[in-house]
Amino acid sequence: MAEFQLGDFYRIGRGVTKDISETVKWWSRAAEHGNAEASVKLGGMYLKGSEIPKDYTNALKWLTLAAKSGNATAQFGVGSLFRNGWGVVRNETNAAQWFLKGAESGNIDAENAIGQDLLVGKGVQGDRDEAIKWLRKAGEGGQKDAQFTLGLIYAGGKNFPTNLDEMTNWLFKASAQGEPKAQYQLASLYLKGYGVKQDNAEAIRYFRLAAEAGIPEAQNDLAQHLLRGVGTEPDTEEGLKWLRKAAEGNSPKAQLWLGQLYANGQFVEKDDAEAVVWFRKAAERGYAPAQFNLATDYFLGKGTAKDLEAAAKWARLSAMQGFAPAENAFGYAYDQGLGVNQDLTEAYKWYELAIAQDNRNAKVNMDKLRPKLTAEQIAEGDKRVRAFIPAPSAVQPSR
C-alpha cells in the first residue's frame, strides 16, 4: 500500500515534485507485490495514453495481472483488448470469456458487453434470455448502452415481442443519461405517437438534443422540421445550419437534400455545380437516390461536363440497388447505346425491373422497345430479371 500511495503522490505532486515516471516505477512495484489497484491504474494509463504514451502491450500485461486476481474492472479491460485486437491478436471468444468474468464480478460495462455478445452470438453461443438478464442488470446499474439496447429490443427488435412500456422506460433512462441515440429514438416516437402521446414539440426537443450531441440523422430531421415549419415555427437560417452539419457529418440523406436545395434554388441560391458536389458525396457513400441524381446531371451536363459513360456508371450503381428511376435510366442507356454498348435484351431487363415497381417512364419505354425484340431476347430478358438480386450498397466508379 505504501508503494501505491507513494506513486500516487508523485502523480499529483503531493509532498514531492510531480513525476509520472516515478509514479509508473512505484505502481509497477506495487502491482508486482499484488496490489490490484496499482495494476488496474497502470493498465488504464497505458490503455488510454493518459499521462504516459499509449502502449497496448503494457496495458495487457498489467490489466491481465489484476484480472487474474479477480478485479472486475481489469477483466472488462482485458476483454476489450481482445475484442479490439489491441496488444494481442483479436479473439472474440477470449473477449467474451473475460467480459463474462467481469460481469460475474459486478462490472456494469462487462455486464453490458456480455449481454450484447449473447444477444448476437458474438464470441459465445447466442442466448436471448441470458442476454436480457445481463443487459437488465447493467441497465439497472445505470449503463446507458444497455438501457438503449433494451429499448430497441422491447420495440420489437431482435425478434423479441414488442413491449411499449418497457421500450419507453429504457429509452427514457438512457436519454436521461445523455445517450443521443436514445434521444433520437424518442424524437421519432413522439413524432409518430408510438408508445407515447404524439407531441411535435417534444419530438423537436429530442431531435435537438440528439442533434446537439452530433447525431447526423437527428440533425437532418431537425433541419427538415425547421425548414418546413413542422411542429415548430419555420426558421430557414437555423434549418440550413443543421442541414449543413448533417451533410458535413456524412449523412447521405442530408447530402442529397442539400444538393436538391441547390439544384432547385430552394432556401439557397440556385447553384447546379454545388448541387453536384453534394450529390457526389452522397453517391460515393452508396446512396442510390443520390447516385441517380448524379447520373442524371452527367447525362444532361448540368452542373458538370456532360459525360455519358459516367452517367451510365452511376445509373448502374443505383439500379443495382433496386432504385426504380435508375433501373429505368440504365435500361434507357442500353436501349439507346448511351455510355454503354447498345443491348436491347439488357434494356428489357432493366425496364421490367422498374415496371415491377410501377415506374411509369419504364412502361412508356418498354412499349417502344418491345416491338423491336425477338421472342428469344424477351425470354433471355425474363431470365435475367428472375436472376436479379438487389445489392445492399454499391462501389463508386472512378469518376
N, C-alpha and C positions, 0 to 999 in steps of 0.2 A: 504493500500500500504506500509505503514511503517513496518508493521509486516512481510510482504512478503520480503521486502528488507533486514530487519534485519536477517531473516532466510537465505537469500542468502549470506549475509556477513559471517555468521557462516559457510556456506557450503564451501566457497572459502577462508576463513581466511582473509577477508579484514577488517582491523582495529580491529579485535578481533581474539582470538585463534580459529582455525578451530575446529568445534564441530558439528558433524552431528546430535547428539541428540538435540542440541539447534535448528538446522535447522528444524527438524521434529516438535518440540514444536511450533516455531513461524509460520511455514507454516500451521500447524493444526489450530492455532488461526485465521490466515488469511482466511483459507478456510471456517471455521465456520462463519466468518464475510462476506462471499460472494465473496471472491477472487477466481475466477475460475482458474486462472493461478496456484495458490498455490495448488488447488485441483488436477489439472492435473499433476503437478510435483510430488506431494506426491504419487498419484496413480501410476505414472510411475516408481517411485523409488521402491515401493512395488512390482510392477508387474515384473520388471526386476531384482530385487535383487541387484541393483546398490547402493553402499554406505551403504545400510541397508539390513538386512535379507529379503529374498523374503517372501511375505505374501499376498496371493491372496485375503483373506477376507478384509484386509485393502485396497488393490488395488481396489476391487469392491466398497467399501464404498466411497472412495474419488473420483474415476472416475465417479460413478453414480451421486454424488453431482454436479460435473461440467457438466456432460452430461445433467442433467435435466435443467440446466441453459442455454443449447443450445450450449455448447462448442463442436465443431466438432471432435477434437482430442479425447476428452473423450468419445464421442458417439461411435467412432470406437473402442476405448479401451474396453468399456463395451460389445460391440458386440463380440469382440474377447474372452472375458472372458466367455460369454455364449456359444460361438462356441466350446471352448475347455474344458468347464466344470471346469474352474479354480475359486475356491472360491464360486461356485454356481453350482447347478445341470445343466448339459448340456442341452441346449434348442435351437434347430436350429431356431425355429420361432422367439424367442426373439432376437437371434443373428442377423437374417436378418432385423428385425424391427429397431434395433439400427444401423445397417450398413446403412439402408436407411435414417435414421435421419442424420447420419454423412455425407452421400453423399449429401443430400439436403442442408447441412450446408457448403459444399465445401471441405470436406476432401478427397483427391485423393485416399488414401488407402481404405476408406469406399466406394468410387465410384467403385473401382475395386472389392471389396468384394461383394457388392450387385449385380454388373454386373455378377460376377461368379456364385452367387446364382441363379439369374434369368435365367442364361443360362442352368442350370441343374435342376432347381426346388428344390433347397435345402432351406428348411425353408420358402419357398414362392412359389407361383404358377409360374411355368416357363413361360417366356415371352421373346422370342428371340429379338424382336425389342427393348424392354426396356433394355435387357442385352447389346445389341450393343450400345445403347445410353450411358449407364453408362460406359461401357468399353472404348468407344471412348473418352468420357470426361476425364476419368482417364489417358488414353494413351496420349492424347494431353497435359495433365498436367505433363507428364513425368513418369507415373507409369509403370515400366518396366514389371511387371507381366501382366498387362492389355495389354500392347503392344505385348507381346509374345502370349497371348491368341488370340488376334485379328489376328496375323499372322497365327495361326493354323486354326482359323475359315475361313479365306479367302483362305486357302489352300484347302478348301472343307470339313472341319471338321464340326461336329455337324449338318450335313445335310444342310449346307449352300452352296450356289452356289460358285464355285471357282472364285476368282478374283486375278490373279497373281500379278498385280501391287500393290494392297492393301496388299497382303501377304508379298511381299518383303519389302514394305515400313515399315510395322510394325516390321518385323523381324530385319531389319537394325536398326531401332530406339532402339529396346530392346538390340540388340547386342552392339550398341554404348555405352550403359549404363552398359555394362559388364554382361548382362544376359547370362550365359553359355548355357542354353537350346536353346536360340535363335541362339547362335553361332554354336551349334551342328546342328541345322536345316539348317542353311545357308551352312555349310560344305556339307551336304547331297545334297542340291540344286545345289551347284556348281559342285559336283561330277557327278550329273545326267544331268546338263544343264536344270533344270526345273525352269522356272521363271527368270533365269539369264543365261548368256552365260557360257557354260561349260568351267571350268577352274580348272584343277587339283591342280595347285599351290595355288589358293585361297581356294580350298577345304581343302588342307593340313593346310593352315594358320588358318582357322576357327576350324578345328579339334584340332589343337594345343592350341588355345585359350580356347576351352571348356575343353580340357584335363587338362590344367594347372589349371583350375578352379575346377577340381575334378570330372568331369562327367565320370563315368566308361565306358560308351558306347563310348564316344569320345576317351578315352584312348585306348580302344580296337581297334577302327577303325584306329587311328593314328598308332598304333603298326603294324597293317596289312599292311598299306601303306609303312611304313619304312622297314619292313622285306622283303616285296615283291618288293620294289622299284617301286611302282605305284605312279606316279605324283611327285616323288622325288627320289634322289639317295638312293640306299639301305643303311641301317645303322642298322646292327644287334644289336649292343650294345644299341643304343637308342630305337630300336623297342622292345627289350626284357624288357627294363626298363619300358616302358609304358604298355606292356602287363602284367607285374607283378603288376603294380599299379592297373590296371583294375581288375585283378584277386583278388588281396587283397582287392579291393573295392567291392567285391561280385558281379561282373559281371559274370553270369553263362556262357556266351559265351566265355569270356576271360579265365575262369577257364577250360572250355572244351578244348579250343585251346591250352592252356599251357600244359594240360595233354597230348594232342595229340603230341605236340612237344617232350615231354619227352618219350612218347611211341615209337615215330619214330626216335628219335635221331636227330631231325632237329633243327638246330641253338643252340642246347644244347646237352650235353652228354646224351646218352640213359639211362633212369632210369625208369623201369616199376613200381617200388614202388612209386616213386614220381608222376608218371602219375596217379596212383590210388588215391593218396591224392587229386589231383585236380579234377579228375572225381567225387570223392565223394562229394567235396564241391559244385560242380555244381548240382550234383544229389540231394543232400539234399535241394537244393533250388527249386526242382521240374522241372529241365530242362531235358526234355525227351531224347535228344541225349546223354547226359552225363549219365543218368540212364541206357541207353542201353549199353554204353561203360563199365560202372561199372559191369553190369550183365555179359557181355562177359568176363571180367577179372576174375570174380568169377568162371565162368564156366570153363575157361581154367587154372585157378590157376596162372594167370600172374600178378606178382607184389603183389600178396596176396595169402593166402592159398585158395586152391580150396574149394568151398562151393556151392553145387548145390541148396540148399534151398535159400541162399542169392541171387544167380543168378536169380532164379525164381521170387523172391520178387521184385528185381529191374527191371527185364524184364516186370513184370506185371504193375508196376507203369508207365513205359514208354509206354507200349502198351495201357494202359487205356487212354492215351492222344492222341492215334491215330498215334503213330510213327510206320511206316510200318516195319522197320527192327526188332523192338521189338515185334510187333504183330506176325511176323514170328517166332522169337525166343521163344516167350511164347507158341505159338502153338506147336512148336517142343518139348518144355518141357512137355506138356500134351501128345503129341504123344508118346514120349519115356518114360514118367514117371520119368523125371529128376527134382528132387527137389519138385515135386508135385505128387499126385496120378494120374496114367495114366487115361486119359479121352479123348477118340477119338472124341467124339462129340464136346468137348471144343476145341480140336486141330483143328477140321474142322472150327469152328467159327473163330479162330484167323488167320488161313491160308486164309480164304475167305476175311477177312478184309484187310489183307496185299495184297492179289491179286488185290483187288479193287483199290489199289494204285500202281499197276504194279510192285509189288515186285517179282522178278524172282525166288528167292530162295523159296518163298512160293509156287509158281506154281510147282516147282520141287517136293517139299514136299507133296503137295496136290495130285499130280499124283501117288505118292507112297501110300498115305493114302486112297484115295477114294475106291480102290477095297476092303478094309477091312471093309467098312461101310455098314450098313443096310440102307434101304430106310427110316426107322424111325429115325435113327441117323442123316441122311442128312436133313430130314425135321425139326428136332429139332435144328440142327445147323443153318439152314437158319433162323429159328425163332429168335435165339439168335443174329444172325448178324443184322437182322432188328431192334432189340430192343437196339442195342448198340449205346450209345451216348458218344463221346469222352469227357473226363474230362478236364477242363481248366488247372488243375495242380494236383499234387499228393502228398500224405503224405509219407515221407520216412519211410522205415521199421526200426526196432530197431537196425539192424546191417548192 
